[in-house]
Every structure is written in C-alpha cells, then in structure tokens.
Amino acid sequence: MEYKNFFLTDNKSGNKTREDFIKKNYKDIFDNINLFVEKNKLNEDLPFKEKIFLFIHNILEQPKCGNLVYSISL
C-alpha cells in the first residue's frame, strides 16, 4: 500500500490522521505505524500526526532540531 497517498487523499475531514479513527477503521495501518515507531526506537509519546509523518517518509530517527518544519500538511 502506498501510505503517503492514503493519508493525503480524501482527508479534508482530518479523520485519517486521528489516532482513534485509524485504530478503529484501519487496524493494519495503525499497527504498522506503531511497529515502525517501536522498531526504530522513536519516542512513543510523539503526537500521532508526527508518527504518521515519520512513517510515510520512512524517517528512521527523530529530528533533533526543534525548528524542523514539516513540508506537508497532514
């Protein structure tokens, strides 16, 4: 599955970036995101939208700089 397209297509309501919505309706995607975070030892306390961003862009370590601006809107 092309996860980036999934999250960026037809998401005007913002539901696709809400943790509870993904967990309830797309359990496999929810599990894959959490597995990615765990496997790469990312901070599990990150907001879910940030987890999605790191996941779909395959960023394997958290940015250390507090000034990072994400280039897409989730």
PQR file of N, CA, C, O and H, with PARSE charges and radii, in Angstrom:
ATOM      1  N   MET A   1       0.845  -1.188   0.000 -0.4000 1.5000
ATOM      2  CA  MET A   1       0.000   0.000   0.000 -0.0000 2.0000
ATOM      3  C   MET A   1       0.886   1.245   0.000  0.5500 1.7000
ATOM      4  O   MET A   1       1.902   1.300   0.692 -0.5500 1.4000
ATOM      5  N   GLU A   2       0.495   2.206  -0.760 -0.4000 1.5000
ATOM      6  CA  GLU A   2       1.201   3.488  -0.786 -0.0000 2.0000
ATOM      7  C   GLU A   2       0.593   4.357   0.326  0.5500 1.7000
ATOM      8  O   GLU A   2      -0.432   5.010   0.134 -0.5500 1.4000
ATOM      9  H   GLU A   2      -0.331   2.162  -1.322  0.4000 1.0000
ATOM     10  N   TYR A   3       1.245   4.345   1.477 -0.4000 1.5000
ATOM     11  CA  TYR A   3       0.692   5.015   2.655 -0.0000 2.0000
ATOM     12  C   TYR A   3       0.587   6.521   2.483  0.5500 1.7000
ATOM     13  O   TYR A   3      -0.366   7.132   2.968 -0.5500 1.4000
ATOM     14  H   TYR A   3       2.078   3.814   1.632  0.4000 1.0000
ATOM     15  N   LYS A   4       1.542   7.125   1.807 -0.4000 1.5000
ATOM     16  CA  LYS A   4       1.505   8.578   1.627 -0.0000 2.0000
ATOM     17  C   LYS A   4       0.231   8.989   0.891  0.5500 1.7000
ATOM     18  O   LYS A   4      -0.448   9.935   1.289 -0.5500 1.4000
ATOM     19  H   LYS A   4       2.316   6.629   1.413  0.4000 1.0000
ATOM     20  N   ASN A   5      -0.084   8.273  -0.180 -0.4000 1.5000
ATOM     21  CA  ASN A   5      -1.312   8.575  -0.912 -0.0000 2.0000
ATOM     22  C   ASN A   5      -2.543   8.349  -0.054  0.5500 1.7000
ATOM     23  O   ASN A   5      -3.500   9.119  -0.124 -0.5500 1.4000
ATOM     24  H   ASN A   5       0.468   7.505  -0.504  0.4000 1.0000
ATOM     25  N   PHE A   6      -2.526   7.299   0.753 -0.4000 1.5000
ATOM     26  CA  PHE A   6      -3.654   7.026   1.630 -0.0000 2.0000
ATOM     27  C   PHE A   6      -3.931   8.211   2.550  0.5500 1.7000
ATOM     28  O   PHE A   6      -5.076   8.644   2.684 -0.5500 1.4000
ATOM     29  H   PHE A   6      -1.748   6.673   0.809  0.4000 1.0000
ATOM     30  N   PHE A   7      -2.885   8.733   3.180 -0.4000 1.5000
ATOM     31  CA  PHE A   7      -3.079   9.808   4.143 -0.0000 2.0000
ATOM     32  C   PHE A   7      -3.365  11.162   3.493  0.5500 1.7000
ATOM     33  O   PHE A   7      -4.021  12.011   4.097 -0.5500 1.4000
ATOM     34  H   PHE A   7      -1.955   8.381   3.071  0.4000 1.0000
ATOM     35  N   LEU A   8      -2.886  11.368   2.290 -0.4000 1.5000
ATOM     36  CA  LEU A   8      -3.048  12.678   1.653 -0.0000 2.0000
ATOM     37  C   LEU A   8      -4.267  12.764   0.745  0.5500 1.7000
ATOM     38  O   LEU A   8      -4.671  13.862   0.362 -0.5500 1.4000
ATOM     39  H   LEU A   8      -2.353  10.678   1.799  0.4000 1.0000
ATOM     40  N   THR A   9      -4.858  11.629   0.395 -0.4000 1.5000
ATOM     41  CA  THR A   9      -6.011  11.615  -0.495 -0.0000 2.0000
ATOM     42  C   THR A   9      -7.300  11.581   0.310  0.5500 1.7000
ATOM     43  O   THR A   9      -7.455  10.775   1.228 -0.5500 1.4000
ATOM     44  H   THR A   9      -4.530  10.737   0.706  0.4000 1.0000
ATOM     45  N   ASP A  10      -8.216  12.463  -0.045 -0.4000 1.5000
ATOM     46  CA  ASP A  10      -9.545  12.469   0.570 -0.0000 2.0000
ATOM     47  C   ASP A  10      -9.484  12.535   2.089  0.5500 1.7000
ATOM     48  O   ASP A  10     -10.056  11.688   2.776 -0.5500 1.4000
ATOM     49  H   ASP A  10      -8.090  13.117  -0.790  0.4000 1.0000
ATOM     50  N   ASN A  11      -8.792  13.536   2.609 -0.4000 1.5000
ATOM     51  CA  ASN A  11      -8.662  13.685   4.063 -0.0000 2.0000
ATOM     52  C   ASN A  11      -9.065  15.087   4.519  0.5500 1.7000
ATOM     53  O   ASN A  11      -8.490  15.618   5.469 -0.5500 1.4000
ATOM     54  H   ASN A  11      -8.327  14.224   2.051  0.4000 1.0000
ATOM     55  N   LYS A  12     -10.041  15.683   3.852 -0.4000 1.5000
ATOM     56  CA  LYS A  12     -10.470  17.026   4.235 -0.0000 2.0000
ATOM     57  C   LYS A  12     -11.020  17.066   5.654  0.5500 1.7000
ATOM     58  O   LYS A  12     -10.905  18.084   6.336 -0.5500 1.4000
ATOM     59  H   LYS A  12     -10.508  15.252   3.080  0.4000 1.0000
ATOM     60  N   SER A  13     -11.615  15.971   6.099 -0.4000 1.5000
ATOM     61  CA  SER A  13     -12.173  15.924   7.454 -0.0000 2.0000
ATOM     62  C   SER A  13     -11.080  15.774   8.504  0.5500 1.7000
ATOM     63  O   SER A  13     -11.303  16.062   9.680 -0.5500 1.4000
ATOM     64  H   SER A  13     -11.708  15.144   5.544  0.4000 1.0000
ATOM     65  N   GLY A  14      -9.905  15.326   8.086 -0.4000 1.5000
ATOM     66  CA  GLY A  14      -8.819  15.106   9.031 -0.0000 2.0000
ATOM     67  C   GLY A  14      -8.900  13.777   9.759  0.5500 1.7000
ATOM     68  O   GLY A  14      -8.049  13.475  10.596 -0.5500 1.4000
ATOM     69  H   GLY A  14      -9.723  15.091   7.131  0.4000 1.0000
ATOM     70  N   ASN A  15      -9.918  12.976   9.450 -0.4000 1.5000
ATOM     71  CA  ASN A  15     -10.091  11.700  10.145 -0.0000 2.0000
ATOM     72  C   ASN A  15      -8.909  10.761   9.968  0.5500 1.7000
ATOM     73  O   ASN A  15      -8.556  10.023  10.887 -0.5500 1.4000
ATOM     74  H   ASN A  15     -10.609  13.221   8.770  0.4000 1.0000
ATOM     75  N   LYS A  16      -8.301  10.785   8.795 -0.4000 1.5000
ATOM     76  CA  LYS A  16      -7.227   9.833   8.529 -0.0000 2.0000
ATOM     77  C   LYS A  16      -5.974  10.098   9.353  0.5500 1.7000
ATOM     78  O   LYS A  16      -5.057   9.276   9.358 -0.5500 1.4000
ATOM     79  H   LYS A  16      -8.588  11.384   8.048  0.4000 1.0000
ATOM     80  N   THR A  17      -5.920  11.201  10.031 -0.4000 1.5000
ATOM     81  CA  THR A  17      -4.771  11.468  10.896 -0.0000 2.0000
ATOM     82  C   THR A  17      -5.160  11.438  12.377  0.5500 1.7000
ATOM     83  O   THR A  17      -4.353  11.768  13.245 -0.5500 1.4000
ATOM     84  H   THR A  17      -6.665  11.869  10.027  0.4000 1.0000
ATOM     85  N   ARG A  18      -6.384  11.045  12.650 -0.4000 1.5000
ATOM     86  CA  ARG A  18      -6.825  10.903  14.041 -0.0000 2.0000
ATOM     87  C   ARG A  18      -6.547   9.475  14.503  0.5500 1.7000
ATOM     88  O   ARG A  18      -6.969   8.507  13.870 -0.5500 1.4000
ATOM     89  H   ARG A  18      -7.040  10.776  11.945  0.4000 1.0000
ATOM     90  N   GLU A  19      -5.849   9.369  15.589 -0.4000 1.5000
ATOM     91  CA  GLU A  19      -5.429   8.065  16.094 -0.0000 2.0000
ATOM     92  C   GLU A  19      -6.608   7.129  16.328  0.5500 1.7000
ATOM     93  O   GLU A  19      -6.552   5.965  15.931 -0.5500 1.4000
ATOM     94  H   GLU A  19      -5.507  10.155  16.103  0.4000 1.0000
ATOM     95  N   ASP A  20      -7.657   7.603  16.954 -0.4000 1.5000
ATOM     96  CA  ASP A  20      -8.802   6.739  17.250 -0.0000 2.0000
ATOM     97  C   ASP A  20      -9.499   6.262  15.980  0.5500 1.7000
ATOM     98  O   ASP A  20      -9.969   5.125  15.924 -0.5500 1.4000
ATOM     99  H   ASP A  20      -7.703   8.548  17.276  0.4000 1.0000
ATOM    100  N   PHE A  21      -9.571   7.114  14.962 -0.4000 1.5000
ATOM    101  CA  PHE A  21     -10.207   6.747  13.695 -0.0000 2.0000
ATOM    102  C   PHE A  21      -9.396   5.666  12.974  0.5500 1.7000
ATOM    103  O   PHE A  21      -9.956   4.684  12.488 -0.5500 1.4000
ATOM    104  H   PHE A  21      -9.190   8.037  15.007  0.4000 1.0000
ATOM    105  N   ILE A  22      -8.081   5.854  12.909 -0.4000 1.5000
ATOM    106  CA  ILE A  22      -7.219   4.875  12.245 -0.0000 2.0000
ATOM    107  C   ILE A  22      -7.250   3.549  12.998  0.5500 1.7000
ATOM    108  O   ILE A  22      -7.331   2.483  12.387 -0.5500 1.4000
ATOM    109  H   ILE A  22      -7.626   6.653  13.304  0.4000 1.0000
ATOM    110  N   LYS A  23      -7.187   3.618  14.306 -0.4000 1.5000
ATOM    111  CA  LYS A  23      -7.196   2.394  15.118 -0.0000 2.0000
ATOM    112  C   LYS A  23      -8.485   1.598  14.903  0.5500 1.7000
ATOM    113  O   LYS A  23      -8.454   0.370  14.823 -0.5500 1.4000
ATOM    114  H   LYS A  23      -7.122   4.484  14.803  0.4000 1.0000
ATOM    115  N   LYS A  24      -9.599   2.291  14.812 -0.4000 1.5000
ATOM    116  CA  LYS A  24     -10.895   1.629  14.658 -0.0000 2.0000
ATOM    117  C   LYS A  24     -11.129   1.131  13.229  0.5500 1.7000
ATOM    118  O   LYS A  24     -11.641   0.028  13.037 -0.5500 1.4000
ATOM    119  H   LYS A  24      -9.624   3.288  14.877  0.4000 1.0000
ATOM    120  N   ASN A  25     -10.762   1.928  12.232 -0.4000 1.5000
ATOM    121  CA  ASN A  25     -11.130   1.621  10.852 -0.0000 2.0000
ATOM    122  C   ASN A  25     -10.010   1.025   9.996  0.5500 1.7000
ATOM    123  O   ASN A  25     -10.277   0.384   8.979 -0.5500 1.4000
ATOM    124  H   ASN A  25     -10.346   2.824  12.387  0.4000 1.0000
ATOM    125  N   TYR A  26      -8.780   1.235  10.401 -0.4000 1.5000
ATOM    126  CA  TYR A  26      -7.630   0.754   9.621 -0.0000 2.0000
ATOM    127  C   TYR A  26      -6.607   0.150  10.576  0.5500 1.7000
ATOM    128  O   TYR A  26      -5.481   0.635  10.687 -0.5500 1.4000
ATOM    129  H   TYR A  26      -8.564   1.756  11.227  0.4000 1.0000
ATOM    130  N   LYS A  27      -7.006  -0.898  11.253 -0.4000 1.5000
ATOM    131  CA  LYS A  27      -6.170  -1.515  12.289 -0.0000 2.0000
ATOM    132  C   LYS A  27      -4.801  -1.918  11.760  0.5500 1.7000
ATOM    133  O   LYS A  27      -3.806  -1.777  12.471 -0.5500 1.4000
ATOM    134  H   LYS A  27      -7.920  -1.293  11.163  0.4000 1.0000
ATOM    135  N   ASP A  28      -4.726  -2.415  10.534 -0.4000 1.5000
ATOM    136  CA  ASP A  28      -3.439  -2.835   9.978 -0.0000 2.0000
ATOM    137  C   ASP A  28      -2.488  -1.655   9.809  0.5500 1.7000
ATOM    138  O   ASP A  28      -1.293  -1.782  10.073 -0.5500 1.4000
ATOM    139  H   ASP A  28      -5.534  -2.530   9.957  0.4000 1.0000
ATOM    140  N   ILE A  29      -3.006  -0.516   9.374 -0.4000 1.5000
ATOM    141  CA  ILE A  29      -2.174   0.683   9.228 -0.0000 2.0000
ATOM    142  C   ILE A  29      -1.739   1.179  10.604  0.5500 1.7000
ATOM    143  O   ILE A  29      -0.577   1.533  10.803 -0.5500 1.4000
ATOM    144  H   ILE A  29      -3.977  -0.413   9.160  0.4000 1.0000
ATOM    145  N   PHE A  30      -2.663   1.202  11.537 -0.4000 1.5000
ATOM    146  CA  PHE A  30      -2.359   1.615  12.913 -0.0000 2.0000
ATOM    147  C   PHE A  30      -1.237   0.749  13.491  0.5500 1.7000
ATOM    148  O   PHE A  30      -0.293   1.262  14.090 -0.5500 1.4000
ATOM    149  H   PHE A  30      -3.607   0.914  11.375  0.4000 1.0000
ATOM    150  N   ASP A  31      -1.350  -0.560  13.306 -0.4000 1.5000
ATOM    151  CA  ASP A  31      -0.329  -1.476  13.819 -0.0000 2.0000
ATOM    152  C   ASP A  31       1.013  -1.254  13.133  0.5500 1.7000
ATOM    153  O   ASP A  31       2.057  -1.306  13.783 -0.5500 1.4000
ATOM    154  H   ASP A  31      -2.117  -0.977  12.819  0.4000 1.0000
ATOM    155  N   ASN A  32       0.995  -1.007  11.829 -0.4000 1.5000
ATOM    156  CA  ASN A  32       2.240  -0.757  11.093 -0.0000 2.0000
ATOM    157  C   ASN A  32       2.931   0.512  11.555  0.5500 1.7000
ATOM    158  O   ASN A  32       4.158   0.546  11.651 -0.5500 1.4000
ATOM    159  H   ASN A  32       0.147  -0.965  11.300  0.4000 1.0000
ATOM    160  N   ILE A  33       2.176   1.544  11.838 -0.4000 1.5000
ATOM    161  CA  ILE A  33       2.751   2.799  12.341 -0.0000 2.0000
ATOM    162  C   ILE A  33       3.412   2.561  13.699  0.5500 1.7000
ATOM    163  O   ILE A  33       4.549   2.977  13.923 -0.5500 1.4000
ATOM    164  H   ILE A  33       1.179   1.517  11.760  0.4000 1.0000
ATOM    165  N   ASN A  34       2.704   1.899  14.589 -0.4000 1.5000
ATOM    166  CA  ASN A  34       3.248   1.638  15.923 -0.0000 2.0000
ATOM    167  C   ASN A  34       4.449   0.702  15.875  0.5500 1.7000
ATOM    168  O   ASN A  34       5.389   0.870  16.652 -0.5500 1.4000
ATOM    169  H   ASN A  34       1.781   1.561  14.407  0.4000 1.0000
ATOM    170  N   LEU A  35       4.435  -0.271  14.984 -0.4000 1.5000
ATOM    171  CA  LEU A  35       5.579  -1.158  14.821 -0.0000 2.0000
ATOM    172  C   LEU A  35       6.793  -0.379  14.311  0.5500 1.7000
ATOM    173  O   LEU A  35       7.915  -0.604  14.765 -0.5500 1.4000
ATOM    174  H   LEU A  35       3.672  -0.406  14.353  0.4000 1.0000
ATOM    175  N   PHE A  36       6.565   0.532  13.374 -0.4000 1.5000
ATOM    176  CA  PHE A  36       7.632   1.378  12.844 -0.0000 2.0000
ATOM    177  C   PHE A  36       8.245   2.223  13.964  0.5500 1.7000
ATOM    178  O   PHE A  36       9.468   2.320  14.072 -0.5500 1.4000
ATOM    179  H   PHE A  36       5.654   0.715  13.006  0.4000 1.0000
ATOM    180  N   VAL A  37       7.411   2.825  14.784 -0.4000 1.5000
ATOM    181  CA  VAL A  37       7.881   3.660  15.900 -0.0000 2.0000
ATOM    182  C   VAL A  37       8.691   2.818  16.880  0.5500 1.7000
ATOM    183  O   VAL A  37       9.767   3.224  17.318 -0.5500 1.4000
ATOM    184  H   VAL A  37       6.418   2.746  14.697  0.4000 1.0000
ATOM    185  N   GLU A  38       8.173   1.660  17.216 -0.4000 1.5000
ATOM    186  CA  GLU A  38       8.855   0.777  18.173 -0.0000 2.0000
ATOM    187  C   GLU A  38      10.175   0.253  17.595  0.5500 1.7000
ATOM    188  O   GLU A  38      11.210   0.289  18.260 -0.5500 1.4000
ATOM    189  H   GLU A  38       7.298   1.330  16.861  0.4000 1.0000
ATOM    190  N   LYS A  39      10.127  -0.224  16.377 -0.4000 1.5000
ATOM    191  CA  LYS A  39      11.310  -0.814  15.732 -0.0000 2.0000
ATOM    192  C   LYS A  39      12.456   0.186  15.614  0.5500 1.7000
ATOM    193  O   LYS A  39      13.622  -0.177  15.768 -0.5500 1.4000
ATOM    194  H   LYS A  39       9.286  -0.253  15.836  0.4000 1.0000
ATOM    195  N   ASN A  40      12.123   1.435  15.344 -0.4000 1.5000
ATOM    196  CA  ASN A  40      13.144   2.463  15.152 -0.0000 2.0000
ATOM    197  C   ASN A  40      13.417   3.263  16.413  0.5500 1.7000
ATOM    198  O   ASN A  40      14.112   4.279  16.382 -0.5500 1.4000
ATOM    199  H   ASN A  40      11.175   1.730  15.219  0.4000 1.0000
ATOM    200  N   LYS A  41      12.859   2.789  17.529 -0.4000 1.5000
ATOM    201  CA  LYS A  41      13.085   3.386  18.842 -0.0000 2.0000
ATOM    202  C   LYS A  41      12.793   4.885  18.861  0.5500 1.7000
ATOM    203  O   LYS A  41      13.545   5.681  19.425 -0.5500 1.4000
ATOM    204  H   LYS A  41      12.295   1.964  17.553  0.4000 1.0000
ATOM    205  N   LEU A  42      11.676   5.241  18.227 -0.4000 1.5000
ATOM    206  CA  LEU A  42      11.227   6.628  18.239 -0.0000 2.0000
ATOM    207  C   LEU A  42      10.438   6.860  19.521  0.5500 1.7000
ATOM    208  O   LEU A  42       9.978   5.910  20.155 -0.5500 1.4000
ATOM    209  H   LEU A  42      11.066   4.594  17.769  0.4000 1.0000
ATOM    210  N   ASN A  43      10.289   8.096  19.890 -0.4000 1.5000
ATOM    211  CA  ASN A  43       9.555   8.452  21.102 -0.0000 2.0000
ATOM    212  C   ASN A  43       8.083   8.085  20.941  0.5500 1.7000
ATOM    213  O   ASN A  43       7.392   8.632  20.082 -0.5500 1.4000
ATOM    214  H   ASN A  43      10.663   8.867  19.375  0.4000 1.0000
ATOM    215  N   GLU A  44       7.612   7.170  21.760 -0.4000 1.5000
ATOM    216  CA  GLU A  44       6.221   6.735  21.675 -0.0000 2.0000
ATOM    217  C   GLU A  44       5.240   7.820  22.114  0.5500 1.7000
ATOM    218  O   GLU A  44       4.039   7.700  21.870 -0.5500 1.4000
ATOM    219  H   GLU A  44       8.174   6.725  22.458  0.4000 1.0000
ATOM    220  N   ASP A  45       5.736   8.873  22.758 -0.4000 1.5000
ATOM    221  CA  ASP A  45       4.874   9.967  23.200 -0.0000 2.0000
ATOM    222  C   ASP A  45       4.670  11.034  22.131  0.5500 1.7000
ATOM    223  O   ASP A  45       4.008  12.041  22.381 -0.5500 1.4000
ATOM    224  H   ASP A  45       6.711   8.970  22.956  0.4000 1.0000
ATOM    225  N   LEU A  46       5.229  10.824  20.949 -0.4000 1.5000
ATOM    226  CA  LEU A  46       5.035  11.783  19.859 -0.0000 2.0000
ATOM    227  C   LEU A  46       3.553  11.876  19.517  0.5500 1.7000
ATOM    228  O   LEU A  46       2.830  10.886  19.622 -0.5500 1.4000
ATOM    229  H   LEU A  46       5.767  10.006  20.746  0.4000 1.0000
ATOM    230  N   PRO A  47       3.098  13.052  19.109 -0.5600 1.5000
ATOM    231  CA  PRO A  47       1.721  13.142  18.612  0.2800 2.0000
ATOM    232  C   PRO A  47       1.541  12.190  17.424  0.5500 1.7000
ATOM    233  O   PRO A  47       2.479  11.971  16.657 -0.5500 1.4000
ATOM    234  N   PHE A  48       0.367  11.640  17.274 -0.4000 1.5000
ATOM    235  CA  PHE A  48       0.113  10.647  16.234 -0.0000 2.0000
ATOM    236  C   PHE A  48       0.408  11.189  14.835  0.5500 1.7000
ATOM    237  O   PHE A  48       0.919  10.457  13.988 -0.5500 1.4000
ATOM    238  H   PHE A  48      -0.395  11.818  17.896  0.4000 1.0000
ATOM    239  N   LYS A  49       0.094  12.453  14.583 -0.4000 1.5000
ATOM    240  CA  LYS A  49       0.383  13.040  13.271 -0.0000 2.0000
ATOM    241  C   LYS A  49       1.873  13.020  12.963  0.5500 1.7000
ATOM    242  O   LYS A  49       2.264  12.826  11.812 -0.5500 1.4000
ATOM    243  H   LYS A  49      -0.322  13.048  15.271  0.4000 1.0000
ATOM    244  N   GLU A  50       2.699  13.218  13.967 -0.4000 1.5000
ATOM    245  CA  GLU A  50       4.147  13.171  13.760 -0.0000 2.0000
ATOM    246  C   GLU A  50       4.604  11.742  13.485  0.5500 1.7000
ATOM    247  O   GLU A  50       5.494  11.518  12.665 -0.5500 1.4000
ATOM    248  H   GLU A  50       2.382  13.376  14.902  0.4000 1.0000
ATOM    249  N   LYS A  51       4.001  10.786  14.166 -0.4000 1.5000
ATOM    250  CA  LYS A  51       4.311   9.384  13.899 -0.0000 2.0000
ATOM    251  C   LYS A  51       3.976   9.042  12.447  0.5500 1.7000
ATOM    252  O   LYS A  51       4.747   8.367  11.765 -0.5500 1.4000
ATOM    253  H   LYS A  51       3.278  10.968  14.832  0.4000 1.0000
ATOM    254  N   ILE A  52       2.827   9.512  11.989 -0.4000 1.5000
ATOM    255  CA  ILE A  52       2.421   9.276  10.599 -0.0000 2.0000
ATOM    256  C   ILE A  52       3.442   9.886   9.653  0.5500 1.7000
ATOM    257  O   ILE A  52       3.861   9.240   8.692 -0.5500 1.4000
ATOM    258  H   ILE A  52       2.201  10.061  12.543  0.4000 1.0000
ATOM    259  N   PHE A  53       3.844  11.115   9.912 -0.4000 1.5000
ATOM    260  CA  PHE A  53       4.811  11.801   9.045 -0.0000 2.0000
ATOM    261  C   PHE A  53       6.112  11.005   8.957  0.5500 1.7000
ATOM    262  O   PHE A  53       6.616  10.764   7.860 -0.5500 1.4000
ATOM    263  H   PHE A  53       3.504  11.640  10.692  0.4000 1.0000
ATOM    264  N   LEU A  54       6.651  10.602  10.082 -0.4000 1.5000
ATOM    265  CA  LEU A  54       7.893   9.835  10.098 -0.0000 2.0000
ATOM    266  C   LEU A  54       7.707   8.505   9.363  0.5500 1.7000
ATOM    267  O   LEU A  54       8.590   8.064   8.627 -0.5500 1.4000
ATOM    268  H   LEU A  54       6.242  10.798  10.973  0.4000 1.0000
ATOM    269  N   PHE A  55       6.565   7.882   9.570 -0.4000 1.5000
ATOM    270  CA  PHE A  55       6.262   6.593   8.952 -0.0000 2.0000
ATOM    271  C   PHE A  55       6.168   6.698   7.431  0.5500 1.7000
ATOM    272  O   PHE A  55       6.821   5.933   6.720 -0.5500 1.4000
ATOM    273  H   PHE A  55       5.848   8.240  10.168  0.4000 1.0000
ATOM    274  N   ILE A  56       5.372   7.627   6.927 -0.4000 1.5000
ATOM    275  CA  ILE A  56       5.168   7.682   5.469 -0.0000 2.0000
ATOM    276  C   ILE A  56       6.398   8.182   4.727  0.5500 1.7000
ATOM    277  O   ILE A  56       6.547   7.931   3.531 -0.5500 1.4000
ATOM    278  H   ILE A  56       4.841   8.248   7.504  0.4000 1.0000
ATOM    279  N   HIS A  57       7.282   8.890   5.428 -0.4000 1.5000
ATOM    280  CA  HIS A  57       8.515   9.373   4.794 -0.0000 2.0000
ATOM    281  C   HIS A  57       9.712   8.494   5.155  0.5500 1.7000
ATOM    282  O   HIS A  57      10.848   8.781   4.777 -0.5500 1.4000
ATOM    283  H   HIS A  57       7.161   9.095   6.400  0.4000 1.0000
ATOM    284  N   ASN A  58       9.436   7.418   5.892 -0.4000 1.5000
ATOM    285  CA  ASN A  58      10.463   6.465   6.297 -0.0000 2.0000
ATOM    286  C   ASN A  58      11.663   7.159   6.957  0.5500 1.7000
ATOM    287  O   ASN A  58      12.817   6.862   6.652 -0.5500 1.4000
ATOM    288  H   ASN A  58       8.513   7.185   6.199  0.4000 1.0000
ATOM    289  N   ILE A  59      11.363   8.071   7.849 -0.4000 1.5000
ATOM    290  CA  ILE A  59      12.394   8.763   8.622 -0.0000 2.0000
ATOM    291  C   ILE A  59      12.676   7.901   9.848  0.5500 1.7000
ATOM    292  O   ILE A  59      11.800   7.692  10.688 -0.5500 1.4000
ATOM    293  H   ILE A  59      10.425   8.313   8.097  0.4000 1.0000
ATOM    294  N   LEU A  60      13.899   7.406   9.940 -0.4000 1.5000
ATOM    295  CA  LEU A  60      14.223   6.389  10.927 -0.0000 2.0000
ATOM    296  C   LEU A  60      14.685   6.926  12.273  0.5500 1.7000
ATOM    297  O   LEU A  60      14.811   6.161  13.230 -0.5500 1.4000
ATOM    298  H   LEU A  60      14.610   7.576   9.258  0.4000 1.0000
ATOM    299  N   GLU A  61      14.936   8.214  12.363 -0.4000 1.5000
ATOM    300  CA  GLU A  61      15.246   8.775  13.671 -0.0000 2.0000
ATOM    301  C   GLU A  61      14.612  10.153  13.779  0.5500 1.7000
ATOM    302  O   GLU A  61      14.489  10.896  12.805 -0.5500 1.4000
ATOM    303  H   GLU A  61      14.834   8.835  11.586  0.4000 1.0000
ATOM    304  N   GLN A  62      14.220  10.454  14.995 -0.4000 1.5000
ATOM    305  CA  GLN A  62      13.555  11.727  15.238 -0.0000 2.0000
ATOM    306  C   GLN A  62      14.507  12.887  14.980  0.5500 1.7000
ATOM    307  O   GLN A  62      15.677  12.835  15.358 -0.5500 1.4000
ATOM    308  H   GLN A  62      14.320   9.850  15.786  0.4000 1.0000
ATOM    309  N   PRO A  63      14.005  13.923  14.340 -0.5600 1.5000
ATOM    310  CA  PRO A  63      14.829  15.121  14.164  0.2800 2.0000
ATOM    311  C   PRO A  63      15.221  15.681  15.523  0.5500 1.7000
ATOM    312  O   PRO A  63      14.396  15.732  16.435 -0.5500 1.4000
ATOM    313  N   LYS A  64      16.441  16.090  15.662 -0.4000 1.5000
ATOM    314  CA  LYS A  64      16.941  16.613  16.942 -0.0000 2.0000
ATOM    315  C   LYS A  64      16.669  18.104  17.088  0.5500 1.7000
ATOM    316  O   LYS A  64      16.672  18.642  18.195 -0.5500 1.4000
ATOM    317  H   LYS A  64      17.112  16.048  14.921  0.4000 1.0000
ATOM    318  N   CYS A  65      16.437  18.754  15.972 -0.4000 1.5000
ATOM    319  CA  CYS A  65      16.230  20.197  15.958 -0.0000 2.0000
ATOM    320  C   CYS A  65      14.763  20.515  16.227  0.5500 1.7000
ATOM    321  O   CYS A  65      13.879  19.878  15.653 -0.5500 1.4000
ATOM    322  H   CYS A  65      16.435  18.316  15.073  0.4000 1.0000
ATOM    323  N   GLY A  66      14.501  21.464  17.068 -0.4000 1.5000
ATOM    324  CA  GLY A  66      13.133  21.860  17.350 -0.0000 2.0000
ATOM    325  C   GLY A  66      12.545  22.766  16.292  0.5500 1.7000
ATOM    326  O   GLY A  66      11.368  23.120  16.375 -0.5500 1.4000
ATOM    327  H   GLY A  66      15.219  21.981  17.534  0.4000 1.0000
ATOM    328  N   ASN A  67      13.327  23.151  15.301 -0.4000 1.5000
ATOM    329  CA  ASN A  67      12.864  24.074  14.276 -0.0000 2.0000
ATOM    330  C   ASN A  67      12.464  23.382  12.983  0.5500 1.7000
ATOM    331  O   ASN A  67      12.215  24.060  11.986 -0.5500 1.4000
ATOM    332  H   ASN A  67      14.282  22.863  15.234  0.4000 1.0000
ATOM    333  N   LEU A  68      12.394  22.052  12.966 -0.4000 1.5000
ATOM    334  CA  LEU A  68      12.039  21.328  11.756 -0.0000 2.0000
ATOM    335  C   LEU A  68      10.615  21.682  11.347  0.5500 1.7000
ATOM    336  O   LEU A  68       9.692  21.604  12.158 -0.5500 1.4000
ATOM    337  H   LEU A  68      12.596  21.502  13.776  0.4000 1.0000
ATOM    338  N   VAL A  69      10.442  22.065  10.105 -0.4000 1.5000
ATOM    339  CA  VAL A  69       9.120  22.378   9.587 -0.0000 2.0000
ATOM    340  C   VAL A  69       8.737  21.244   8.646  0.5500 1.7000
ATOM    341  O   VAL A  69       9.448  20.977   7.678 -0.5500 1.4000
ATOM    342  H   VAL A  69      11.192  22.128   9.446  0.4000 1.0000
ATOM    343  N   TYR A  70       7.654  20.595   8.911 -0.4000 1.5000
ATOM    344  CA  TYR A  70       7.209  19.503   8.057 -0.0000 2.0000
ATOM    345  C   TYR A  70       6.686  20.100   6.758  0.5500 1.7000
ATOM    346  O   TYR A  70       5.951  21.087   6.760 -0.5500 1.4000
ATOM    347  H   TYR A  70       7.075  20.812   9.697  0.4000 1.0000
ATOM    348  N   SER A  71       7.076  19.488   5.661 -0.4000 1.5000
ATOM    349  CA  SER A  71       6.796  20.053   4.353 -0.0000 2.0000
ATOM    350  C   SER A  71       5.433  19.684   3.806  0.5500 1.7000
ATOM    351  O   SER A  71       5.055  20.166   2.738 -0.5500 1.4000
ATOM    352  H   SER A  71       7.673  18.686   5.659  0.4000 1.0000
ATOM    353  N   ILE A  72       4.686  18.847   4.499 -0.4000 1.5000
ATOM    354  CA  ILE A  72       3.350  18.510   4.030 -0.0000 2.0000
ATOM    355  C   ILE A  72       2.374  18.748   5.153  0.5500 1.7000
ATOM    356  O   ILE A  72       2.740  18.778   6.328 -0.5500 1.4000
ATOM    357  H   ILE A  72       4.994  18.455   5.366  0.4000 1.0000
ATOM    358  N   SER A  73       1.157  18.913   4.779 -0.4000 1.5000
ATOM    359  CA  SER A  73       0.106  19.094   5.784 -0.0000 2.0000
ATOM    360  C   SER A  73      -0.613  17.776   5.954  0.5500 1.7000
ATOM    361  O   SER A  73      -1.048  17.165   4.978 -0.5500 1.4000
ATOM    362  H   SER A  73       0.860  18.889   3.825  0.4000 1.0000
ATOM    363  N   LEU A  74      -0.737  17.341   7.191 -0.4000 1.5000
ATOM    364  CA  LEU A  74      -1.471  16.098   7.431 -0.0000 2.0000
ATOM    365  C   LEU A  74      -2.810  16.447   7.963  0.5500 1.7000
ATOM    366  O   LEU A  74      -3.614  15.558   8.242 -0.5500 1.4000
ATOM    367  H   LEU A  74      -0.384  17.837   7.984  0.4000 1.0000
TER
END
